[in-house]
Amino acid sequence: MISATRTMLTCHWSARRIQRYLDADPAAPLPPEQVHRLESHLKTCEKCGATAEDYRRLRRALLLFAQRHALDPAVLIRVRVRARAEQLLSQNAG
């Protein structure tokens, strides 16, 4: 029971950090100890590892799409502003 609860909490903790980890955004880096903890968890948790891989695939697909299609700069700015706002909200909530 304790092990299952600990795993659930670790998965929840990890899920909240996977995108920041994969983005490697210098404006919002994960501290080294969190990077180490997350990498260790991703190596051992099939569910979280699959989630990280899904994000990697999505990122590759978006990059390929962006290379093939010109994006409206105004739309890109709105998306970045919204993403940053959501990131700040999640940091304040976490």
C-alpha positions in Angstrom: 0.0 0.0 0.0 2.7 2.5 0.9 4.7 1.6 -2.2 1.7 2.2 -4.4 1.0 5.5 -2.8 4.7 6.5 -3.1 4.7 5.5 -6.8 1.5 7.5 -7.4 3.0 10.6 -5.8 6.2 10.3 -7.7 4.3 9.9 -11.0 2.3 13.0 -10.1 5.4 14.9 -9.2 7.1 13.8 -12.5 4.1 14.5 -14.7 4.2 18.1 -13.6 7.9 18.4 -14.7 8.3 16.3 -17.8 7.5 19.2 -20.3 9.9 21.6 -18.6 12.6 18.9 -18.6 12.1 18.1 -22.3 11.9 21.8 -23.3 15.1 22.6 -21.4 14.0 26.2 -21.4 16.8 28.4 -20.0 14.2 30.8 -18.6 12.6 28.1 -16.5 15.2 25.3 -15.8 14.7 22.5 -13.5 17.2 22.4 -10.6 19.9 19.7 -11.1 18.5 17.6 -8.2 15.0 17.6 -9.8 16.6 16.6 -13.2 18.3 13.7 -11.6 15.2 12.6 -9.7 13.0 12.9 -12.8 15.5 11.0 -15.0 15.7 8.2 -12.5 12.0 7.9 -12.4 11.6 8.0 -16.2 14.0 5.0 -16.4 12.0 2.9 -14.0 8.4 3.9 -14.6 6.8 2.6 -17.8 3.9 5.0 -17.6 5.9 8.2 -17.2 8.5 7.0 -19.6 5.8 6.5 -22.2 4.4 10.0 -21.4 7.8 11.5 -22.0 8.2 9.7 -25.3 4.7 10.9 -26.4 5.9 14.5 -25.7 9.1 13.9 -27.7 7.1 12.6 -30.6 4.7 15.5 -30.5 7.7 17.9 -30.4 9.2 16.2 -33.4 5.9 16.4 -35.3 5.5 20.0 -34.5 9.0 20.8 -35.7 8.4 19.0 -38.9 5.2 20.8 -39.4 6.8 24.2 -38.7 9.6 23.4 -41.3 7.0 22.7 -44.0 4.5 25.5 -43.2 5.1 29.2 -42.6 3.6 30.2 -39.2 1.9 33.6 -38.7 4.2 35.5 -36.3 1.3 37.0 -34.4 -0.1 33.5 -33.8 3.3 32.3 -32.6 3.6 35.2 -30.2 0.1 34.5 -28.7 1.0 30.8 -28.3 4.2 31.6 -26.5 2.6 34.1 -24.2 -0.2 31.7 -23.3 2.3 28.8 -22.7 4.4 31.0 -20.5 1.4 32.2 -18.5 0.3 28.6 -18.0 3.8 27.7 -16.9 3.8 30.5 -14.3 0.4 29.5 -13.1 1.5 25.8 -12.6 4.6 26.9 -10.8 2.6 29.0 -8.4 0.2 26.1 -7.8 2.9 23.6 -7.3 
